[in-house]
Amino acid sequence: MNFPKILIAIAIFLIFQLQYRLWFGDGNILQVEEYQQRLNDLKKEVHLKKERNEKLYADVVDLRKGEEAIEERARYELGMIKENETFFQVVE
């Protein structure tokens, strides 16, 4: 007669132990959700940085290909003009 009571007590203790670990232990549900959110944020950041790197790589390829990209950058970023060329600045 005592054996079933002991078995039930052990089962209840194990269930309690597992529930405690699930809600309050290391790697609990709240911690997992927090880590998942952090992972999603890091994935977004990586995606943005990959896009930026692709744009920079495209700029590098353009600059290595020919003088047109170099000339364009010199004109817009440094305000340079060619020899015998007239510069007009439009102010809006």
Backbone hydrogen bonds, N-H to C=O, Kabsch-Sander energy under -0.5 kcal/mol:
donor,donor_aa,acceptor,acceptor_aa,energy
5,K,1,M,-0.7
6,I,2,N,-2.4
7,L,3,F,-2.4
8,I,4,P,-2.3
9,A,5,K,-2.3
10,I,6,I,-2.4
11,A,7,L,-2.3
12,I,8,I,-2.6
13,F,9,A,-2.4
14,L,10,I,-2.5
15,I,11,A,-2.3
16,F,12,I,-2.6
17,Q,13,F,-2.6
18,L,14,L,-2.5
19,Q,15,I,-2.4
20,Y,16,F,-2.5
21,R,17,Q,-2.2
22,L,18,L,-2.2
23,W,19,Q,-2.3
24,F,20,Y,-3.1
25,G,20,Y,-1.0
25,G,21,R,-0.6
28,N,25,G,-1.1
29,I,22,L,-1.7
32,V,28,N,-2.3
33,E,29,I,-2.2
34,E,30,L,-2.2
35,Y,31,Q,-2.6
36,Q,32,V,-2.3
37,Q,33,E,-2.3
38,R,34,E,-2.3
39,L,35,Y,-2.5
40,N,36,Q,-2.3
41,D,37,Q,-2.3
42,L,38,R,-2.3
43,K,39,L,-2.3
44,K,40,N,-2.1
45,E,41,D,-2.2
46,V,42,L,-2.5
47,H,43,K,-2.4
48,L,44,K,-2.4
49,K,45,E,-2.2
50,K,46,V,-2.4
51,E,47,H,-2.2
52,R,48,L,-2.2
53,N,49,K,-2.4
54,E,50,K,-2.4
55,K,51,E,-2.1
56,L,52,R,-2.4
57,Y,53,N,-2.7
58,A,54,E,-2.3
59,D,55,K,-2.2
60,V,56,L,-2.3
61,V,57,Y,-2.5
62,D,58,A,-2.4
63,L,59,D,-2.6
64,R,60,V,-2.1
65,K,61,V,-1.9
66,G,62,D,-1.5
70,I,66,G,-0.7
71,E,67,E,-3.1
72,E,68,E,-2.5
73,R,69,A,-2.3
74,A,70,I,-2.5
75,R,71,E,-2.2
76,Y,72,E,-2.5
77,E,73,R,-2.7
78,L,73,R,-0.9
78,L,74,A,-0.8
79,G,75,R,-0.8
80,M,74,A,-2.2
85,E,82,K,-1.2
88,F,86,T,-0.5
90,V,88,F,-0.5
91,V,89,Q,-0.6
92,E,90,V,-0.5
